Amino acid sequence: MKLIQKIFREVLIDFVTKAFTLDNLKIARDLIIKKLRDAAKQTDTQIDDYSVALLERILNDENIVKIYQFILDNVGIAVDGTGLCKAAEPIDLNPLALAIANEETGENCCALCLSGLLKVLEVLMPLLIDWYLNGK
């Protein structure tokens, strides 16, 4: 997870000056997947290859649309009298994880699958939300 977080952060730092759009999110996703694939090729650990394949499935085009819309629907930019953004309340990622899991399995996902998906989203979503908030 540390490698995924590191690569996401590196790529998104370059994207923070770009608008948070669905097209830009897909471009960032493609760059992230490429960097992760390249990093996985440099290791002898097969789990790295599996992790990249899993992330590709999680971040497919249908799920990217869900993630993008989830951020738009759940992350408000509240501005106080000073013009500064107020701290956002914690966001429940369970509905997003369930929507992605149901897309993958076509039925209710097992608890282990869902907990793994939630772990991935807990790493990715803060970075994407920061991009959304800073790209405004």
WOTAKA-V795188 format. One record per residue. N is the residue number from 0. OMEGA is omega as a letter, one per 40 degrees, with the letter a starting at -180 (999 if undefined). Layout:
BEGIN
n:N omega:OMEGA
n:N omega:OMEGA
END
This chain:
BEGIN
n:0 omega:a
n:1 omega:i
n:2 omega:i
n:3 omega:a
n:4 omega:a
n:5 omega:a
n:6 omega:i
n:7 omega:a
n:8 omega:a
n:9 omega:a
n:10 omega:a
n:11 omega:i
n:12 omega:i
n:13 omega:a
n:14 omega:a
n:15 omega:i
n:16 omega:i
n:17 omega:i
n:18 omega:i
n:19 omega:i
n:20 omega:i
n:21 omega:i
n:22 omega:i
n:23 omega:i
n:24 omega:i
n:25 omega:i
n:26 omega:i
n:27 omega:i
n:28 omega:a
n:29 omega:i
n:30 omega:a
n:31 omega:i
n:32 omega:i
n:33 omega:i
n:34 omega:i
n:35 omega:i
n:36 omega:i
n:37 omega:i
n:38 omega:a
n:39 omega:i
n:40 omega:a
n:41 omega:i
n:42 omega:i
n:43 omega:a
n:44 omega:a
n:45 omega:i
n:46 omega:i
n:47 omega:i
n:48 omega:i
n:49 omega:a
n:50 omega:i
n:51 omega:i
n:52 omega:i
n:53 omega:i
n:54 omega:i
n:55 omega:i
n:56 omega:a
n:57 omega:a
n:58 omega:i
n:59 omega:a
n:60 omega:a
n:61 omega:a
n:62 omega:i
n:63 omega:i
n:64 omega:i
n:65 omega:i
n:66 omega:i
n:67 omega:a
n:68 omega:i
n:69 omega:i
n:70 omega:i
n:71 omega:a
n:72 omega:a
n:73 omega:a
n:74 omega:i
n:75 omega:i
n:76 omega:i
n:77 omega:a
n:78 omega:i
n:79 omega:a
n:80 omega:a
n:81 omega:a
n:82 omega:i
n:83 omega:i
n:84 omega:i
n:85 omega:i
n:86 omega:a
n:87 omega:i
n:88 omega:i
n:89 omega:a
n:90 omega:i
n:91 omega:a
n:92 omega:a
n:93 omega:i
n:94 omega:i
n:95 omega:i
n:96 omega:i
n:97 omega:i
n:98 omega:i
n:99 omega:a
n:100 omega:i
n:101 omega:i
n:102 omega:a
n:103 omega:a
n:104 omega:a
n:105 omega:i
n:106 omega:i
n:107 omega:a
n:108 omega:i
n:109 omega:a
n:110 omega:a
n:111 omega:i
n:112 omega:a
n:113 omega:a
n:114 omega:i
n:115 omega:i
n:116 omega:i
n:117 omega:i
n:118 omega:i
n:119 omega:a
n:120 omega:i
n:121 omega:i
n:122 omega:a
n:123 omega:a
n:124 omega:i
n:125 omega:i
n:126 omega:i
n:127 omega:i
n:128 omega:i
n:129 omega:i
n:130 omega:i
n:131 omega:a
n:132 omega:a
n:133 omega:a
n:134 omega:a
n:135 omega:999
END
